[in-house]
């Protein structure tokens, strides 16, 4: 009788066990940073999550489609590095293999950041969406809204736009795509804009002369006022003596921005407000001040609550 009771209890536990949320990200470096923190955050919150990545740095919607076509012709063509297990070519995989890997609840898409502000680049979304729908007809397709670059990005001069104009245009493009297909949007771009708005100061770029005076580990003091962009010390690959120099990344999220992204994604996926979270990513555990964590929570919460979703 005791054995029967124990078996019944065990069966009940299995019945009550929460099914993991299964998510595939089809993206680029702007979703690679999701993988870094979201899995650890979900684990800390006891929220079961299977997160699979189909990402290549700088990969546009057009390139995803073209690589899918190439893999159709040649199944040995596996362009994606992935964390998915038990695949023939691991750690390499094709989009076909990754789409067949799980029965996903959500598949996310996004445009390459350097094309996100260009309306014509989104014409490739139709083919990419068809690929996903054919392979995963029951999955919800969701858009990650990417963000505008740090204000001193050299690309702004080349494109003849500024940070605010880039944000305005990319938001319009993502919103139009969402309206056409009735998609929801993960408002990461808005969260970055809010961080810039509420930060206790404004990011001010340093001149070349000012940067030249910095000594390791000194970095520009105002870069903490933006969630995107990071100037850091690294090896000068052009120097055979392996000297170290300041390296500027104008486009990717810095550690604070990556934590913000994890909060935004978690809140969106699991419907739990960011201000109820307290997890901190490893690089920030010893340096992030309480008021800085409060700022990140505020921006994530407001972005989720105020972004004008079009999906019904």
N, C-alpha and C positions, 0 to 999 in steps of 0.2 A: 504494500500500500504506500509506504514511504517513497519507494522508487517511482511509482506512478505519479505521486504528488510532485516529486522533484522534476520529473519530465514535463508535467503540466506547467510548472513554474518556468522552466527553461523555454518552453514553447511560447509562453506569454511574453517573456523577455525579448525573444526574437520578433514577435508580432509588434511589440512596442518600439523596437529599434527604429530610429529615424532613417529613412532612405537618404542617401547622399544626393546633393544637388550636383548634376553633371553639366559641366560647362566646357565648351570648346572656344578658344579665342583664335580667330583668323585675323592676324594683324602684323605688327612690326615691332620696333623697339619700344614704341609707346604702350605696348601691352606686355612686353618682356618684364617691365617693372612691376606689373600686376602680379606676375608669378612669384616674384621675389618675396612679397609680403603677405599676399592674400591667404595663401595656404596656411601660414603660421597663425595669422589672425583668426581664421575660421577654426583652426584646431584649438586655440586658446578659448574660444567661445563655445566649444563642443558642438560646432555646426558642421556636420559631415559634408565634405566637398571633394569632388573629383574635378580637377582643373587640368585640361589638356591644352597644349599650345601648338599652334601652327603659325609660327612667326619667323620672319626674316627681317633684319634691319633695313629700314627704308622701303619696305615692300608696299607697293600701291595696289589698289584693287585690280588694275590692269595686269600687273605682274602676277598676282594670285591666279587670275583667270588663265593667263598664258602658260603658267607652269602646270596648271591642272590639265590643260590641253596637251602639253608635252608629255605628261605622265600617262595620259590616255593612249598616246602613240607608243610610249616606251615605259612599261611598268617598272623598269629598273631605275627610272629617273626619280630620285627621292631628294628634293631640294631642301626640305625642312629639317632642322635640328629639333628634336622633341624629347620631352620627358616621359612620353607614353611608353609603357612596357610591352614586351612580347610582340614586337613587330619585326618582320623579316629583316629589315635593314637598319634596325636601331643602332645608334641614335638618329639615323636619318629616316625620313618617311615622306610619302607623297600626301597630298591633300585627300586623295581618294582613301588612303589607308586611315588617315586620322578621322575622316568623316564616318568611316565604318567602325571605328574603334569602340564606340559606346552608343547607346541610345540617349542622346543629349537632351537635357531640359532646355538649355539655352546655348545658342551659338552667337558669338559677338563678331561684328565686323567694324572696320574703320578705314579711313583713307590715310595714306601716307601723309605725314604732317606737311611736307613741302608742297603737296598738291591739295591739301585740305581747303585752302582758300580759293581754289580755282573751280568754278561750277562745272566746266566741261569735263573735268577729270572724273566726276561722279557718274558719267555715262556708262562706266564699266560695272557699276553696282548691279545693274539688271542681270548680267550674266552670272556674277558671283552669287547673287541671291537665288537664281535658278539652280545653280550647282548645289547650294546648301539645301534648298527645299526638296530637290529630287532625292538627295541622300538621307535627309533627316526631316521628313514631312511633318513630324509632330513637335519638333523643336521650335521654340520661340527665337526669332532672330532679333537681336538687340544691337544698337549702335553705341560704341564708345565715342563720345564727343572728345576729340583731341584738343590741345591747348595752343595758345600763341606763344611764340618764343620770348626769351628774355629781351629786354628793350635794346640791348647793344648788339644783337645779332647782325652780322654783316649782310645777311640776306635781305633785310628790310630795305637797305639802300639799293640793292640790285632789283628788288621787286617794286620799289617806289611805293611802299606802304609802311605803316608802323604797327606796333604791337596791338593797339586797339582795333585798327582796321583789319588786321589778320583775324582777330577774334570775331569781329562782327561778320566777316565773310564766311569763315568756316562754320560758324553757328547757323547762319542762314542756309548753307549748303546741307548740313546735317539735318536741319529741321525740315527742309524741303524733301529730302529723302525719306525721313520718318513719316511725313504727311502722305507721300505717295504710296507707301507700303503699310502704313499704320503700325510703325515700329516704336518701341520705347527707346529712350536715350539715357545712357549713363553720363551724367553731367559733369565729367571731369574737367572740361575746359572752363566751365563756370566756377568750379571750386578753386581753380588756380587764379581766376580773376578776382574772386572774393578774398583770397589770401593776399593778393596785391593791395586790395582795398583796405583791409583791416589790419595789415601788418603795422607795427608801431613806427615804422619809418619807410622811406622809399629807396628802392635800389638805385644807386648812382654808380655808373661805370667809372673805373679809374683810367686815367690816361696811361699810355705806354711808359712814360717817364715815372709815374707813380708806381706802376706794377714792377718796374725794374728795381725799385728800392726795397721791395718786399723780400724778406728772408724766410726760408722754410722754418716753421710751418705756417707762416703768416699768409692769409688770404684776404681778398677784398672784404672789408668789414660790413658792407651793406647787402651782401648777397643773400643773407638770411631773410631779407624782406621780400624775396620772391621764391615761389615754390619750384620754379623752373630755372634751369641754368646752374652751372657749377664750375667754379674755378678752383683747381686743386693742383697739388704738386705730383708730378709723375716723371718717368724716365724720358729723356730726350732721345728718341729712337734714331734721329739723324746723326747723333754724336757717338762715335765708337767708344768713347770713354764712359758712356752711360751716365752722363751728368743729368741732374734733375732740373726741371723747369716748371713754370706755371703753365697749366693747360686749361683752356677755356672751352667748356661745352655750353653752348647757348640755348640748346633746345630740349634736352632731357630733364626729367625731374631730379632734383637733388634729394638727399635723404629725407628732408621734411616733406617734400612734394610726394615722395614715394609712400610715406606713411599716410599722407592725405589721400592718395589714390586708393590705398588699401581700405581706408575708412569709407570712402565714397562707394567703392565696389561692394563691400560687405553690406553696407546699409541698403544699397539698391537690391542686391540679391536676396538678402535674408530679412529685409524689412525691419531692421532694428536700428534706431537712431544712433548716430555716431556719438552723441553726448552720453550714451550709456556704455561706451567702450572705454577701456583703460589700457589696452595692449600697446606696447611701444616696440618698434623694430630694433634689432640688435645694435646697429650703428649709433642709435640715439639714446640708448638706455641710461648712459652715464652723463649725457650732456644736455638733453632736452629739459628745459625749465617748465615748471607747472603752467605758467602763463602761455608758453609756446604750444604746449599740448592742448590747452584750452582754445587757442586760436585755430588749430587744426580741426578740432572737433566742431567748432562754430562754423567754419567754412564748409566742412563736409555736410553738416546738418542742414545748413541754409541752402546749399546747392541742391540737395535731394528734395527739400520741401518747396523750393520756389521755381525750379526749372519748369518751363511751360511744356509739359508732355502733350503730344498730339494723339497718342494711341488711346483708343477707347476700350 
